[in-house]
Amino acid sequence: MTPAIVYDSDCSFCRGQIDRIRRWAGEDVFEMVPRNTPSLLSRFPGLKPLEGVDGLKIVEDLGCFVGAEAVYRISKRIPRVSWLSWLYPLPFLKGFWEWAYGQVAKRRYKISQKCQDGTCKI
């Protein structure tokens, strides 16, 4: 199964990050699926428990993951940044990554407004 990344297509910051993932990973590594796709929950039933959870999601053979955990699982598959992925599971850093992801996720629409060309250089 090709891992599917479920993202907020109404957010220009999010779309910019998806474009970056496509450029860095290549076209065939992930399937990109907007979260407002009509058949989303029927296609990925594992998302149902995550319906109310906001953030980037990845659906892969091992299950569905959201937020910082999703970013970690995505980064492990991108050679350009995979070498950094070992930092996420470290007990003293994992909480920081989850906090940082939450801060960006809460402000993504404000960040989007500050982006010049639809993508941010963050």
Secondary structure, DSSP 8 states (H G I E B T S, - for coil): ---EEEE-TT-HHHHHHHHHHHHHH-TTS-EEEETT-TTHHHH-GGGGGGTT--S-EEEETTEEEETHHHHHHHHTT-HHHHTTGGGTTSHHHHHHHHHHHHHHHHTHHHHHHT-SSSS---
